[in-house]
Amino acid sequence: MKIVFSFLVFFLAAFSVYSGGIGEVQLVNEQTIPLDNISDIDIFYRSEGITLLTGDTNSLVIKEYMSRDDSSYYANITSSGNKLTIRRGNRPLSSGFFNQLRVRVEVYIPRHPLLGFSVETSSGRISTPFDERLSSPVSDRRLVQGTVGEGSPGNSINIRTSSGSISVNWRR
């Protein structure tokens, strides 16, 4: 009986590793997007964790870390006029215990101000340490709004989640 149980545990662990359910997430997609003529950015994910960071350039950089590398899972990036839209890529249909795809996303915000920047998830955690760039924030559990930079009321930022969490380190 003990041998059968040990074999079963080994088999389940091996299958889980094979299908991506266990293991570290690795950087699988990094894109640098020049923001020439872009004034509005919208980012939409579902349950992925998103970290917003201050970038070193005037481009937007997105890094996707996943437990499995499949290019169909990468972010879909489109632009229309002065608006850039980033949406999560496809996800596997089967998301059982042994077939979980784990994803986390880092977005590096450009230094120059934007007219609008929006990040939204359904149930993912959104965190950011760049609070020094926000003035006049309004915060609750599911929405953070503010103005980027000093004295620039047109440069708004909206961070929203339906049932996830938002973590902003306010320094006042």
Secondary structure by P-SEA (a helix, b strand, c coil): caaaaaaaaaaaaaaaaaacccccccccbbbbbbbccccbbbbbbccbbbbbbbbcccbbbbbbbcccccccccbbbbbcccbbbbbbccccccccccbbbbbbbbbbbccccccbbbbbbcbbbbbbccccccccccccccbbbbbcccccccbbbbbbbccbbbbbbccc
